[in-house]
Amino acid sequence: MSEFNFNITTNRKEMSNKVSVNMDIGTLAQIDLLVDQGHYSNHSDFINQAVRQTLERNGLMIERAIQQVQSKNWFLGIYINPALDELVLEYVEGIQVKGKVLCSEQIKQAFNLK
């Protein structure tokens, strides 16, 4: 297995995150061939498209999972505006996040977020 890094990106730059995956040489060689032939601009382009297609195919499963956990107070990624820190600290009892958290260090520490 070889280590391969790529970015999962969204429309907002601050919402992208670097992810590391291990990929066998044969798989990486096939991706290289498609990139070399111009089907994808680079490894990240290929992997982002593959991830998006997989998420689209699993859309119903994702929707069901979201509905099952909505009552458990967690989010699929979250942005907390630092201007709301005082309100969050006063009114929110706990936060669980599956994904990336963008918030002030004060909120990260108060709710033990990474």
N, C-alpha and C positions, 0 to 999 in steps of 0.2 A: 504494500500500500504506500502511496505517496501522499504527502500532505498538500492540500490545495486550498488557497484562501480566495474568497470572493465576497462581494458586497450584495446584500439584499437591500434594494433601494425602493423608496417611494417617491412621490412628487416633491416632498420636502427634504432637502439635504440633511437637516438635523435629525431626520427620522431614519437615516440609513445606519446600518450596523454591519460590521465585518464579522463573518462567520467562517470558521475553519472546518473543512471536511476532509476525511481520508478517502482516497479514491484509488482503486487499483489501476495499474499502468495501462491495461487494455482499454478501460473506460476512458481514461484521460487521453489516450492516443486517438480514440474515435472522436472525441470532442475537438482535439487539435486538428484532425482532418477536416471536420466541418468548418472550423474557424479558418483554416488555410484555404479552403475552397470558397470562402466569402459568404457562407450561409449565416454566419454570426460574426459580429465585429470583434469579439474576444470571449474568453472563458466566462466572464461574469454575465455577458449578454446571453450566452447559451443557458447557463444555470438559472438565471433569473426567469427566463422564458419557461424553462422546464418546471420550475417551482410554481410559477403562476398557472400553468396548465394543470398541474397536479392539484392545486388548490381549487381551481374551477371544477375539475372532475369530482372533487370531494366536497363541493359546496353544500349539498344537502346534509352530509355528515357533520360539517362544521356548524351549520345552522342548528341542527339538533343538539350538538354539544353546547352551543351558546345558550340555548333555551334551558337546558338541564342545569346549568351553573349560574344563571342570572341571579338567582336568589342567594347565591353564596358570596356576593359582593366582590367579584374580581373582574378584571377587564382584560381585553386583548390589546395590550399596549395602552399607555395613558400619558397625557400631557397635563400637568397641573401648573397653571399660571402662577408664578411667584407672588403676584399681587394678591392672590387668594390664600396665602399661607396661614394667616391668622384665622380665617374662617374654617379652613380645613382642620387646623389643629383644635379648634373649638368644637366643631360639629361632627367630625368623622372619627369613628371608633377604630376602624381598621381598614387596611387596603391590601388586597392580594392581586398581583398582576402576572399574567402570562404574556410575556413579551417585554418590550422596552419601556422604561419609565423615564420621563423627562420632567424633572421638578427640582426645586431648590435642595440644597444639602440639608437644610433644616427639616424638610418633609421626609427626605430619605432616612434620616436618622430617627425621626419620631416614629416612623412606621416600619423601620428596619427593611427598607427597600434597597435594591442593588442598582 
